[in-house]
Amino acid sequence: MYQVHSSERRVCADYLHVHTKKILRQRNFLSVKDLGIQSLRKRLRRDIDDSDETCHHCFRRLTELLYSPGGSPDEANDTFRQEDEAVLQVNRYVQLSEVSPLKPPSALHPRRRKSYAKRKHAEIEKVVVEEIHSSLSTAYGNSSNPALPKDDCHMRASWLRNLNEALEASTSYQKRLRLLTLLPAEIPSKEIQDMLPNATKYMIIKAQKLRGMNGVWSTADPYTRSRLSSSDVQTALEYYTKDELGSSRQSPNRKDVVSVVVNGTREYVTKRFMTRSIRETYNVYKEAHPGVMMGLSKFYSLRPKWVLHSPQHEVCVCVYCANADLSALALQNVTGIDRRMSTLKELCLCTSPTTQCFLGEFRQCPMADNLTMSALSISDEEDITYAVWENGSLIKKTVPPAAFVKELEKWVTKWISHDYIRRTQAIAINEAKRCERRSSIVLHFDFAKNWTVILPNEVQSYQWHKTQVSLFTCVVTTRKSVQSFAVVSDDMQHDTAHACYALHKVHECLEETAPVYSHVSDGAASHFKNKYQLYELSRANYTSAKWLFSATGHGKNSWAGVGGIVKHHASLHNLKAGSTNVMRSAAEMIAEFQIKLKKVTLIHASTAGIEEFRTGKREEWKHLPRIRGIQSWHVWSITKEYPNEQRLTVARTVESEPTAICPFSVSCA
C-alpha cells in the first residue's frame, strides 16, 4: 500500500487526453525521461516535468507519435543514443575483466535502474582497484591494502560509537533528530540503520527531510499537544472496569478468565463485556471530563485485555433496550446515517435536561415531537422493514414510514426513562452495598433459575418426568463481612408468600442484626414489587428500611453467582454419584451440601411450611387496598421514630423527590 495520502498519489500525465478519469500510479508506469524530454516538448509544444510518468498505453502512443512522419526520429533518439554510447564506452573498459557487460537502460525497469547502476559501480570499482593494486605491487613492490588505512578505520568506528552514545543519552525525541541531521545526505537510510541501532527508520527519514528543508543542526517543530497524566489515564480505565459507570459488566462464569501479567506476576482476571460501544463510552467519558485532552484512538488503546467489546450471547437483554436498538438499526438501514440511541435522546430532551425531563414528567420537553420524518431524513416512498420483540418472540414487520416513526417514537421515549432509571438505580445500589453507614445491612436477593435434577444414564422417557428444585438466593453485605445464602425448596410457586418466607429464613440465620436494613431486588411484580411486599415492609421491626429496585431486565448481580455455584455442584455430584446416591429433592441437597459448600449457607424451606405460611398470609392480605402507580416506584423507604408511628415514602428513582403515602391502617407521621 502506498504510504502517502490519496490526494498525493501520482497519476498518469496523460498528455494526449485519452483517459476519461485519473489513472493512479501502478507498477508498469514509465518515466517520460525514457522518451526524451526535449523531443516531447518540441513535439507536444507544452511544458513537461522531469518527474512525470505515464501508463504503459500512453507511453506506447507517445512513442508512436515521436516516430510518426510528422515527428523527428533523430530528436527522439537523442537521449537513447547518448545513453547507449555511454553504456558501450563503459563496456569497452570492462570487456577484459570478469564483470558482466552493462545492460542498456531500455532493457531495465525504471525502478531498477538506480539499484542496478549502484551494484555495477561497486563491481567495476572493486575490479579496477584490485587490478591497479596488483600492477603497482608488481612494478614498485607496494603491498599496501587498497582499503582504508587502519587509522581511518579506527577513527570511523570511534565516531560511530560516540554518535550511538549521544543518541542513547538524548532525553528527548527532538535532540535525537537534531543529531541525525549531522549525517551526510549520501548515506542511505538502510546503511544508517545498520550503523546506528538506536535510530529507527522513521527517525532517519524525518531527520533527512528536516536537513533538506532547514539544513544541518536544525530543530523540528515541537509537539503542541500536552502529555496525559497518570490520573487521567487511570480515570479513563475506570470506564472499562467499573460496574457503577455502566459501560461494562463482569462475566458470571467463574472460569471465564484471561491470563495477564501484572507487575511481573501472572494473574487470572475475570472477563468483562462492554455494554456500550467504545465510541459511546468515550462520549460518556468526555461529558464527565471535558477538560481532559484525550482522543478516541488513545481511549481505544487503553482498553484492557480482559475487557471484550464483543457481546456475550448468554446475557438476557430487557425488552426496552432490545426494541430501541432494533428500531435505531432499522432507521440506520433506511437513511444510511449512523444514528445511535444517544443521538436520538438528544433530539427528544431539553438542552439541560433534569430528572423530570428524563422521566417524561416535564411537558415542555420536545420528546417525540422532534422525531419526524423530515428530521430523521426518512422518505415516504417505500415501506420499512424492522424487527421487534413482542410476547417473547422476535417478529419481523413491514409497515409504511409513518407507522414506523410512531413505533420509533414509542420505543425511544420508553428507553429514555428506562435508561435513566437503570443508571441512577445502579449507582444507588452500588453505594448502598458499600455499607458506609454504621449499623446497616444490605440484602440483595432474587429467585435463581430452578435446578433441573439430572441423573446418570437417564432413560429416554425421563425427559418428560424431570423434577426441579427451587432456589432463592441472597447475598448479605455488612461493614464486616459478606454472606451468601441459598433457600432450597421443592415448592415451585415463585410468589410473594414464597419470597417472604425465604426472607424470614435468611433473617433467622444472620450472624448480626442492625436497625437499618436495605433490600435490593429487581422489579418483578409477581413476588417483589407489589402491595403485599410493601405491607410486609411497613410491618417489619426495622428502625429504618429501604427497598431499592433495579430497572426492568437489569437485575442480575452477585445473587446469580450464588445460584450458579449451587446448581453447578449439584449437577457434578449427580453425574459422578451412583444411581442410589443421587440428589432428587431439596432435603437431599441440604443433607449432601450442608458441609461441603462452606461459602454458601444452605437453608431448607419445606413445601408444607411454605404452604402453611401462604395460607395464613392469604387471609391477612385479602383486605389490602389497591395501590395505583406502584410499578413506577423504584424506591420504598420507611422510618419509625415511635413504635406505633412510621413514615412511608416512595419515589420514581433515588434522584426523584420522595412522596409520603399511607395506604394501610397504621399511624403515619
Secondary structure, DSSP 8 states (H G I E B T S, - for coil): --SS-GGG--B---TT---SS--B--TT-EEGGGG-HHHHHHHH-S---TT-EE-HHHHHHHHHHHTSTTS-HHHHTHHHHHHHHHHHHHHHHHTTSSS-----GGGS-GGGHHHHHHHHHHHHHHHHHHHHHHHHHHHH-----SS--HHHHHHHHHHHHHHHHHHHH--SHHHHHHHHTTS-TTS-HHHHHHH-TTS-HHHHHHHHHHHHHH-TT-------S----HHHHHHHHHHHH-GGGTSEEE-S-TT-EEEEEETTEEEEEE-EEESS-HHHHHHHHHHH-TTS---HHHHHHT--TTEE-S--TT----HHHHHHHHHHHHHHHHH-----HHHHHHHHS-SS--HHHHTT--TTS-GGGG--TTTTT--SSS-EEEEEEETTEEEEEEE-HHHHHHHHHHHHHHHHHHHHHHHHHHHHHHHHTT--STTEEEEEEEEEEEEE---TT--GGGGGS--EEEEEEEEEE-SS-EEEEEEEES----SHHHHHHHHHHHHHT-S---SEEEEEE---TTTTSSHHHHHHHHHS--SEEEEEE--TT---SHHHHHHHHHHHHHHHHHHHS-TTS---SHHHHHHHHTTT-TTSEEEEE-HHHHHHHHHHHHHHSTT----TTGGG--EEEEEEEETTEEEEEEESSTTS--EEE--SSS-B-
